[in-house]
Amino acid sequence: MHEKKGVSEHIEVIISFTIFLTFVVFLLIFVNPIEKTKEKTQYLDITEKTIMQELQTDLTTFSITIEPTIISGITSCFCFDYPTPEKVTAKDEENINTNAGTFGNTICVNPTQTTAGANKKHYKLSFSTEFTENPGTCTGPITTGGTDTTLNPGDYTLGVRNEYKKISKTQLISLNNSYNTNYQNLRSNLALKNNFNIIIKTTEGEQIAYGKIKEPKETDIIAKEIPIEILDSEGTITPAIMNLQVWE
């Protein structure tokens, strides 16, 4: 009797283990939480890449220093040859905006003055399609019918050219408007299979963009915070955080 009882208990253990193993295999094949998590992470990566490509704009910067004897004699804007397809903004050595514009293959900048009334000689120039140029009183070089001083190559020195990727404020506003007026159309244009929310705030807490069609309470949502820098039409760069939430 004891032997039969022992055999019976072994059979029950084997049957229980078989049922448990079958259940685990079922979960791995038909539910597979690892694959589901991996798939949602891929959705997040693809959505981040797509939106960043949609919002990014190029920014190029370099400095210009005018020789003291030259800058002291300039009474209008100064111009120098530099072909660029993009628009320009300029700031002086104290980071104060000044008027600047492109005239064909020439850039002209309105010099600012020190408290003593002398022209400042250092300027930082930025170039981007995001900008709205403000040439002010600059009319272009004399050689092309303008009234501004044309610099010779020995009259100035250009600094190191730097190139960046920033978030276009214009594109960001456009995407936010599209999200809130026709989300499904935007999602189709971005060729995204998954849904997404996008919320952007400056590091000071000011909300810049808000697009949300679903509250992130369910476990199927995966999210990420992405540091970004937003470039506006005047050349100001604002650090911000993009909160991106995705689900199927």
C-alpha positions in Angstrom: 0.0 0.0 0.0 2.8 2.4 0.9 4.5 1.7 -2.5 1.3 2.3 -4.4 0.7 5.5 -2.5 4.3 6.7 -3.2 3.9 6.0 -6.9 0.6 7.8 -6.9 2.2 10.9 -5.3 5.0 10.8 -7.9 2.5 10.7 -10.7 0.5 13.6 -9.2 3.8 15.7 -9.0 4.6 14.9 -12.6 1.2 15.8 -13.8 1.2 19.1 -11.8 4.7 19.9 -13.1 3.5 19.1 -16.7 0.5 21.4 -16.3 2.7 24.2 -14.9 5.3 23.8 -17.7 2.5 23.8 -20.3 1.1 27.1 -18.8 4.6 28.7 -18.9 5.1 27.6 -22.5 1.7 29.1 -23.4 2.6 32.4 -21.8 5.9 32.5 -23.6 4.4 31.7 -27.0 1.1 33.6 -26.9 1.7 36.4 -24.4 5.5 36.7 -24.3 5.9 39.8 -22.1 9.6 40.1 -23.1 8.6 40.4 -26.7 5.8 42.9 -25.9 8.2 45.1 -23.9 10.8 44.9 -26.7 8.1 45.8 -29.3 6.9 48.9 -27.2 10.5 50.0 -26.8 11.0 49.8 -30.6 7.8 51.9 -31.0 9.3 54.5 -28.7 12.6 54.6 -30.5 11.0 54.9 -33.9 8.6 57.7 -32.7 11.4 59.6 -31.1 13.6 59.4 -34.3 10.6 60.4 -36.6 9.6 63.4 -34.5 13.1 64.6 -34.0 13.7 64.5 -37.8 10.4 66.4 -38.3 11.4 69.1 -35.9 15.1 69.5 -36.3 16.7 72.4 -38.1 20.4 73.3 -38.9 22.2 76.1 -37.0 25.6 77.4 -38.1 27.6 79.9 -36.0 30.9 81.7 -36.2 32.4 85.0 -35.0 33.8 87.9 -36.8 36.4 90.4 -35.5 37.0 93.7 -37.2 40.4 95.4 -37.1 40.2 98.4 -34.7 41.4 100.9 -37.3 38.7 99.7 -39.7 35.8 99.5 -37.3 36.4 102.9 -35.9 35.9 104.5 -39.3 32.6 102.7 -40.1 29.6 105.0 -40.0 27.0 102.6 -41.4 26.8 98.8 -41.7 29.8 96.7 -42.6 29.7 94.0 -45.2 31.9 91.0 -46.1 31.6 88.3 -48.7 30.2 85.0 -47.5 27.8 83.1 -49.7 25.0 81.4 -47.6 21.6 80.1 -48.5 20.3 80.7 -45.0 19.2 83.8 -43.1 21.5 85.5 -40.5 21.2 87.0 -37.0 24.0 88.9 -35.2 24.9 89.6 -31.6 27.7 91.8 -30.3 30.3 90.9 -27.7 27.8 91.6 -24.9 25.3 89.2 -26.5 23.0 92.1 -27.6 21.1 91.6 -30.9 21.9 93.9 -33.7 20.5 94.3 -37.3 22.0 92.1 -40.0 21.0 90.8 -43.4 22.1 88.8 -46.4 22.5 90.6 -49.8 23.3 88.0 -52.4 26.7 86.6 -51.5 27.3 89.3 -49.0 26.5 89.6 -45.3 26.0 93.1 -43.7 25.9 93.9 -40.0 25.0 97.1 -38.2 27.8 97.7 -35.6 26.8 98.5 -32.0 28.5 101.1 -29.8 30.2 101.0 -26.4 29.2 103.5 -23.7 31.9 105.7 -24.9 30.4 105.8 -28.4 33.0 103.6 -30.2 32.0 100.8 -32.5 32.3 97.3 -31.0 34.6 95.0 -33.0 33.4 91.5 -32.0 30.2 89.9 -33.3 28.7 86.4 -33.3 26.8 85.4 -36.4 24.2 82.6 -36.6 22.6 81.1 -39.7 19.4 79.1 -40.1 16.3 78.8 -42.2 14.4 79.3 -38.9 15.4 83.0 -38.7 13.5 86.1 -39.7 16.2 88.6 -40.9 16.1 92.2 -39.7 18.6 94.2 -41.8 17.4 97.5 -40.2 19.4 100.3 -41.9 21.7 98.0 -43.8 21.2 98.4 -47.6 24.0 96.2 -48.9 27.5 96.8 -50.2 28.4 99.9 -52.2 29.5 97.7 -55.1 26.0 96.4 -55.6 24.2 99.8 -55.2 24.0 99.8 -51.4 25.5 102.4 -49.0 27.3 100.1 -46.5 31.1 99.7 -46.0 32.6 96.8 -47.9 35.4 95.1 -45.9 38.5 93.7 -47.6 39.8 90.2 -46.6 42.6 91.8 -44.3 40.1 93.9 -42.5 38.5 91.1 -40.5 39.0 87.6 -39.0 36.4 84.9 -39.0 36.3 82.5 -36.0 35.7 78.7 -36.0 32.6 77.6 -37.8 30.3 75.4 -35.7 27.3 73.4 -36.9 24.4 72.1 -34.7 21.0 70.4 -34.8 18.3 72.3 -32.9 14.5 72.0 -32.6 12.8 74.5 -34.8 10.2 76.5 -32.8 8.2 77.1 -36.1 8.1 73.4 -36.8 7.2 72.6 -33.2 4.2 74.9 -33.3 3.1 73.5 -36.6 3.3 69.9 -35.3 1.5 70.8 -32.1 -1.3 72.5 -34.1 -1.6 69.5 -36.4 -1.7 67.1 -33.4 -4.6 69.0 -31.9 -6.6 69.7 -35.1 -6.2 66.4 -37.0 -4.2 63.8 -35.0 -4.9 60.8 -37.3 -3.8 62.8 -40.3 -0.5 63.8 -38.6 0.1 60.2 -37.5 -0.4 59.0 -41.1 1.9 61.7 -42.5 4.6 60.7 -40.0 4.1 57.0 -41.0 3.7 55.9 -37.4 2.0 52.6 -36.6 1.7 53.4 -33.0 -0.1 56.3 -31.1 1.8 58.9 -29.2 1.4 61.9 -26.8 3.9 64.7 -26.8 4.4 67.3 -24.1 7.2 69.9 -24.1 8.1 72.2 -21.3 11.1 74.5 -20.8 13.5 73.7 -18.0 11.7 76.6 -16.1 8.4 74.8 -16.4 6.7 76.8 -19.1 4.6 74.7 -21.4 5.4 75.1 -25.1 3.6 72.2 -26.7 0.8 69.9 -25.5 -0.6 67.0 -27.5 -2.4 64.3 -25.6 -5.2 62.0 -26.7 -4.8 59.4 -23.9 -4.0 59.6 -20.2 -0.9 57.6 -19.4 -2.5 55.4 -16.7 -2.5 52.0 -18.5 0.4 49.6 -18.4 0.6 49.6 -22.2 2.1 53.1 -22.4 5.8 53.5 -22.4 7.4 57.0 -22.0 10.7 58.8 -22.2 11.9 62.3 -21.3 14.3 63.8 -23.9 16.4 67.0 -23.4 16.1 69.3 -26.4 17.1 72.9 -27.3 14.5 75.0 -29.2 15.7 77.7 -31.7 13.4 80.6 -32.4 13.2 83.1 -35.3 15.5 85.6 -33.5 18.3 83.1 -32.7 17.4 82.5 -29.1 18.0 79.0 -27.8 15.7 77.7 -25.1 16.5 74.4 -23.2 13.5 72.2 -22.7 12.3 68.6 -22.0 10.2 66.6 -24.4 8.0 64.0 -22.7 7.1 61.3 -25.3 4.5 58.6 -24.6 3.7 55.8 -27.0 1.3 52.8 -27.2 -0.1 50.6 -29.9 
